[in-house]
Amino acid sequence: MQNLLKINENFAKLPANYLFVEIDNRVKKFAGLHPEAEILRLGIGDVTRPLPAAVAGAMVKAAEEMGRQETFRGYGPEAGYPFLREAISEHDFRSRGVDIQPDEIFVSDGAKSDTSSIGEIFAVDNTVAVCDPVYPVYCDSNVMAGRAGDYIEGKGYSKIVYMPCLKENRFLPEIPRCHADMIYLCFPNNPTGMGIGRADLKKWVDYALENQSVIFYDAAYEAFITDPDMPHSIYEIPGAKKCAVEFRSFSKTAGFTGVRCAFTVIPKELVFGGVSLNGLWKRRQSTKMNGVSYLVQRGAEAVYSEAGWRGVQKNIAYYQANAQIIREGLSKAGFEVYGGVNSPYIWMKVPDGFTSWQFFDRLLERAAVVGTPGSGFGPCGEGYFRLTSFNTRENTQKAVERIGKVFAE
């Protein structure tokens, strides 16, 4: 008898549904039962503002180039076209006094793809540390890889080091007491919406350098930072280029959620055991992807043009104003709220007597408003709820009013 085909049993350790799939399933069920309901979605972090005209125009021009023999392009460089890597290097780093070279930048189709794939260039027996609450992809990808151990109800995975982010410590993680090889940090944070100052971030860089650890720094929301004490890049901290990989995205910055473009920065100084992580990631990318389309990269390049950046800043200001409406409106309604200042996310405490999912169901059934249960982000997320500022101004205002009315009854 032939041996049976074996599957990756680590997938069986994952929740039945990815968090946002579960939310979508519940919303679809509600919509089917209540077709007349106007559902206001402040759950998933999907943008609603159109692309800046300069960005859309650049993509149209690029599409026209693809229709002419003399300007047609086939496969592009796996790590991104030089014109985009140079623009990123100049605008996002060198303009801030950080020396990141174009060949240390790898263009991809999304920060979600990169943060979930970066573990492939590291051994399975490395210890992983994550914030709690945490963006689910960091944990799920390590579960799939076999680093997480077994799931324990209410505690998380047995081999993952959870770093509680509590109100008492300003929702910032504390340095782990045990050794951690791979550390995931996200600031401004998803889901809590809290940012991190230079002094606090320096503690992490110092820890990583001392312990020969690597920090995976997700800076997808850096464009929302208004506090001058909060660094936009971890590389603003001395020594970080020797211990940190940084992830950036055009999704929230420039409205590319449906266009798909991001980049990962791996400095050449990042060397472990004599092996260059820059070289490993380059090898991985050249095997597993053929690069982001020329049209998209021309659009991303236009983000850094004068007209493009004005449009980007206008959209970000719109979402920042929405965040202020949510934060102030819910606070006036008696809710305990955090975030929403240097971030598009508001982290609210659910009323006493409700779990996060019970609060989700109550809001959906009574107000037709969708948010994200905090428990979906980890054990320490229980008792909290995430709302996003990415809907329209009108829908944002209506959602805040509805939430206030439901819990004033």
PyMOL commands that set and color helices and strands:
alter all, ss='L'
color gray80, all
select helices_A, chain A and resi 9-13+19-33+53-66+82-96+102-104+111-121+136-145+167-169+198-211+222-224+234-236+240-242+251-254+277-288+294-303+306-332+356-367+374-377+379-381+393-406
alter helices_A, ss='H'
color red, helices_A
select strands_A, chain A and resi 40-41+105-108+128-132+151-152+156-157+160-164+182-186+214-218+244-249+262-265+271-272+275-276+337-339+345-349+369-370+372-373+384-388
alter strands_A, ss='S'
color yellow, strands_A
deselect
rebuild
show_as cartoon
